[in-house]
Amino acid sequence: MQMQGQGGVCLGPRLGLVASLVPEQAKLGDIGTDHAYLPIFLWEHQQIIHAIAVDVHEGPYQSARAAIYARGLEKRIDVRFGDGLQPIKPGEVDTLTLAGMGGNTMLEIFEASPEVLSQVNTLILQPQGAEGKVRKTLLNSGWFLQEERLIAEEGRIYGVMVYARQNGNSLERLELLKDKWLRHLKMTHDMEFHELLEAFDRVFWEMGPLILEQPIPELERLIQEHIEPLQRAIREMKKSQKEEISQRIQQQEFTCSLLEEMKKCLFPSV
């Protein structure tokens, strides 16, 4: 399903979900804006009062400028060329959207401009990779995880996260959700607790604590997307005659069994 603005801008399901999570009357910074379709769409829907659209690549930057000038929105959406938050001054935006880039890149962008980030109240993020690192880093920095949603687009499942300065789920609250899962998994896996904790901690933060509270079809597909590459890796490693590989195989097999047990718990009829 696509979302269309009054001026004809269409957003796919992934960016449409990001748009739906932007607070009303936001002063938006859209980082990695590409064609600036997201801020244009949000302005057309009167959801934002101003936007700064930033891209570090010349081609997308010029495309964004062309799209905004063609609609006469240059006084509403300011297109800037530069890396991450560096073209933005502290206080110019209160909401950031970063979608379709690696999680490590997002964290590097935040780390490089702490004075801008300190004036931001809301983050809407759609990382592609290092999702667990993004979650733990932001939570350990005092952000609250407000919402997590899954969306399917072109055969893939994407996760979108919303972080807030003032309200939402703290790290301590989310650790309680992890403990609930651990109690269940301890009953089904005969192994040392510290080994179970280490393996499940990775799975829990990569999948998403609030996402694991939503037994929807997209979650089932997401779990399977985590299982299948592990299974392929195990098959390839088993072809090796090297003895040091055996421990790695055991770790991967155990992670697979955790994911299978989680899927069974969330989707008992499957």
C-alpha positions as CSV (number, residue, x, y, z in Angstrom):
1,M,0.0,0.0,0.0
2,Q,1.3,3.5,-0.9
3,M,0.5,6.8,0.8
4,Q,0.0,9.7,-1.5
5,G,0.2,13.4,-0.7
6,Q,-1.9,16.2,-2.1
7,G,0.9,17.2,-4.5
8,G,1.3,13.6,-5.9
9,V,4.2,12.4,-3.7
10,C,3.8,8.7,-3.0
11,L,5.5,6.9,-0.1
12,G,6.0,3.2,0.0
13,P,5.0,1.2,3.0
14,R,8.4,1.7,4.8
15,L,8.5,5.5,4.5
16,G,4.7,5.7,5.0
17,L,5.2,4.1,8.4
18,V,8.0,6.5,9.2
19,A,5.7,9.4,8.2
20,S,2.9,8.1,10.4
21,L,5.1,8.2,13.5
22,V,6.3,11.8,13.1
23,P,4.7,14.0,15.8
24,E,2.2,16.7,14.8
25,Q,3.8,20.2,14.5
26,A,7.3,18.8,14.4
27,K,10.3,20.8,13.3
28,L,11.8,18.0,11.3
29,G,15.3,17.1,10.3
30,D,15.3,14.4,7.6
31,I,18.8,12.9,7.3
32,G,19.7,11.1,4.1
33,T,16.6,12.7,2.5
34,D,17.3,11.4,-1.0
35,H,14.5,13.0,-3.1
36,A,13.0,14.7,0.0
37,Y,9.7,12.8,-0.5
38,L,9.2,12.3,3.2
39,P,9.3,16.0,4.2
40,I,7.3,17.0,1.2
41,F,4.6,14.4,2.1
42,L,4.5,15.5,5.7
43,W,4.2,19.2,4.7
44,E,1.4,18.3,2.3
45,H,-0.4,16.6,5.2
46,Q,0.2,19.6,7.5
47,Q,2.0,17.4,9.9
48,I,5.1,19.5,10.3
49,I,5.7,23.2,10.6
50,H,9.2,23.2,9.0
51,A,11.8,20.7,7.7
52,I,15.5,20.6,7.0
53,A,16.3,17.9,4.4
54,V,20.0,16.8,4.5
55,D,21.9,14.6,2.1
56,V,25.7,14.0,1.9
57,H,25.6,12.9,-1.8
58,E,25.5,15.4,-4.6
59,G,22.9,13.5,-6.8
60,P,20.2,13.1,-4.1
61,Y,20.9,16.6,-2.8
62,Q,20.2,18.1,-6.3
63,S,17.1,15.8,-6.7
64,A,15.7,17.0,-3.4
65,R,16.3,20.7,-4.3
66,A,14.6,20.1,-7.7
67,A,11.6,18.4,-6.1
68,I,11.1,21.1,-3.5
69,Y,11.6,24.0,-5.8
70,A,9.1,22.4,-8.3
71,R,6.5,22.6,-5.6
72,G,7.4,26.0,-4.4
73,L,8.2,24.7,-0.9
74,E,11.7,26.2,-0.6
75,K,10.5,28.5,2.3
76,R,9.0,25.5,4.1
77,I,11.6,22.8,3.5
78,D,15.3,23.8,3.6
79,V,17.6,21.5,1.6
80,R,21.1,21.3,2.8
81,F,24.2,19.5,1.6
82,G,26.4,17.8,4.2
83,D,27.2,14.9,6.4
84,G,24.6,13.8,9.0
85,L,23.6,16.6,11.5
86,Q,26.5,18.8,10.7
87,P,24.5,21.2,8.4
88,I,22.0,21.7,11.2
89,K,22.3,24.2,14.1
90,P,21.3,23.3,17.6
91,G,17.6,24.1,18.2
92,E,16.6,24.2,14.5
93,V,14.9,20.8,14.7
94,D,13.1,18.9,17.4
95,T,12.5,15.6,15.5
96,L,14.9,13.5,13.4
97,T,14.1,10.9,10.8
98,L,16.8,8.6,9.6
99,A,15.7,5.7,7.3
100,G,17.4,3.2,5.1
101,M,21.0,3.5,6.4
102,G,23.1,1.3,8.5
103,G,22.7,1.4,12.2
104,N,26.4,2.0,12.8
105,T,26.2,5.0,10.5
106,M,23.2,6.4,12.5
107,L,25.2,6.1,15.7
108,E,28.2,7.8,14.1
109,I,26.0,10.7,13.0
110,F,24.7,11.2,16.5
111,E,28.1,11.0,18.1
112,A,29.5,13.6,15.7
113,S,26.9,16.3,16.6
114,P,26.0,16.0,20.3
115,E,25.1,19.7,20.5
116,V,22.4,19.2,17.8
117,L,21.2,15.9,19.2
118,S,20.8,17.4,22.7
119,Q,18.0,19.7,21.4
120,V,16.1,16.9,19.7
121,N,13.1,15.3,21.5
122,T,12.1,12.5,19.1
123,L,14.0,10.1,16.9
124,I,12.3,8.0,14.2
125,L,14.8,5.4,13.0
126,Q,14.7,2.7,10.4
127,P,18.2,1.1,10.6
128,Q,19.3,-1.6,8.2
129,G,21.8,-3.6,10.2
130,A,23.2,-3.2,13.8
131,E,19.6,-2.8,15.2
132,G,20.6,-4.3,18.5
133,K,23.5,-1.9,18.8
134,V,21.3,1.1,18.0
135,R,18.7,0.1,20.7
136,K,21.2,-0.5,23.5
137,T,23.3,2.5,22.7
138,L,20.4,4.9,22.7
139,L,18.8,3.3,25.8
140,N,22.1,3.5,27.7
141,S,22.3,7.2,26.7
142,G,19.0,7.9,28.5
143,W,16.6,7.8,25.5
144,F,13.2,6.0,26.0
145,L,12.0,3.5,23.5
146,Q,8.4,4.7,22.7
147,E,7.4,2.4,19.9
148,E,8.5,-0.3,17.5
149,R,6.7,-1.4,14.4
150,L,7.3,-3.8,11.6
151,I,6.4,-3.3,7.9
152,A,6.7,-5.4,4.8
153,E,7.9,-3.9,1.5
154,E,9.0,-5.7,-1.7
155,G,9.4,-9.0,0.1
156,R,11.4,-7.7,3.0
157,I,10.6,-6.9,6.6
158,Y,11.7,-3.6,8.1
159,G,11.6,-2.3,11.6
160,V,11.0,1.3,12.6
161,M,11.8,2.6,16.1
162,V,10.7,5.7,17.9
163,Y,12.7,7.2,20.8
164,A,11.8,10.1,23.0
165,R,13.6,12.2,25.6
166,Q,10.8,12.3,28.2
167,N,8.5,9.2,28.0
168,G,8.4,5.6,26.9
169,N,10.2,2.4,27.9
170,S,13.4,2.8,29.9
171,L,16.2,0.3,29.6
172,E,15.2,-1.1,33.1
173,R,11.6,-1.7,31.9
174,L,12.8,-3.5,28.8
175,E,15.2,-5.7,30.8
176,L,12.1,-6.9,32.6
177,L,10.6,-8.1,29.3
178,K,13.9,-9.9,28.6
179,D,13.7,-11.6,32.0
180,K,10.2,-12.8,31.2
181,W,11.5,-14.5,28.0
182,L,14.5,-15.9,29.8
183,R,12.4,-17.6,32.5
184,H,10.4,-19.3,29.7
185,L,13.5,-20.3,27.7
186,K,15.3,-21.6,30.8
187,M,12.6,-24.2,31.2
188,T,13.1,-25.4,27.6
189,H,16.9,-25.3,27.3
190,D,19.2,-27.4,29.5
191,M,22.3,-25.3,29.7
192,E,24.2,-22.9,32.0
193,F,22.2,-19.7,32.6
194,H,25.1,-17.4,31.7
195,E,25.4,-19.1,28.3
196,L,21.6,-18.8,27.7
197,L,21.7,-15.1,28.8
198,E,24.6,-14.3,26.4
199,A,23.0,-15.9,23.4
200,F,19.5,-14.6,24.1
201,D,20.7,-11.0,24.8
202,R,21.9,-10.8,21.2
203,V,18.6,-12.1,19.8
204,F,16.4,-10.0,22.1
205,W,18.0,-6.7,21.2
206,E,18.4,-7.4,17.5
207,M,14.7,-8.5,17.1
208,G,13.4,-5.7,19.3
209,P,11.8,-5.9,22.8
210,L,8.5,-4.2,21.8
211,I,8.4,-6.1,18.5
212,L,8.5,-9.4,20.4
213,E,5.3,-8.3,22.2
214,Q,3.4,-8.2,18.9
215,P,2.7,-11.7,17.5
216,I,1.8,-10.5,13.9
217,P,2.6,-12.2,10.6
218,E,5.5,-9.8,9.9
219,L,7.2,-10.9,13.2
220,E,6.9,-14.6,12.2
221,R,8.6,-13.7,8.9
222,L,11.3,-11.7,10.6
223,I,12.2,-14.6,12.9
224,Q,12.4,-16.8,9.9
225,E,14.7,-14.3,8.2
226,H,17.0,-14.6,11.1
227,I,16.9,-18.4,11.2
228,E,17.5,-19.2,7.5
229,P,21.0,-17.5,7.2
230,L,22.1,-19.2,10.4
231,Q,21.0,-22.5,9.0
232,R,22.9,-21.9,5.8
233,A,26.0,-20.8,7.7
234,I,25.8,-24.0,9.9
235,R,25.6,-26.2,6.8
236,E,28.7,-24.5,5.3
237,M,30.7,-24.7,8.5
238,K,29.9,-28.4,8.9
239,K,31.8,-29.0,5.6
240,S,35.0,-27.8,7.3
241,Q,37.4,-30.2,8.9
242,K,38.8,-27.6,11.3
243,E,38.3,-28.4,14.9
244,E,38.0,-24.8,16.0
245,I,34.8,-24.5,14.0
246,S,32.9,-26.9,16.2
247,Q,32.3,-24.3,19.0
248,R,31.1,-21.8,16.4
249,I,28.7,-24.4,15.1
250,Q,27.3,-25.1,18.6
251,Q,26.7,-21.4,19.1
252,Q,24.9,-21.0,15.9
253,E,22.8,-24.1,16.5
254,F,21.8,-22.9,19.9
255,T,20.8,-19.5,18.5
256,C,18.7,-21.3,15.9
257,S,17.0,-23.3,18.7
258,L,16.2,-20.1,20.6
259,L,14.6,-18.5,17.6
260,E,12.6,-21.7,16.9
261,E,11.4,-21.8,20.5
262,M,10.4,-18.1,20.4
263,K,8.5,-18.7,17.2
264,K,6.7,-21.6,18.7
265,C,5.8,-19.5,21.8
266,L,4.5,-16.6,19.7
267,F,2.8,-18.6,17.0
268,P,1.7,-21.9,18.7
269,S,-0.6,-23.0,15.9
270,V,2.1,-22.8,13.2
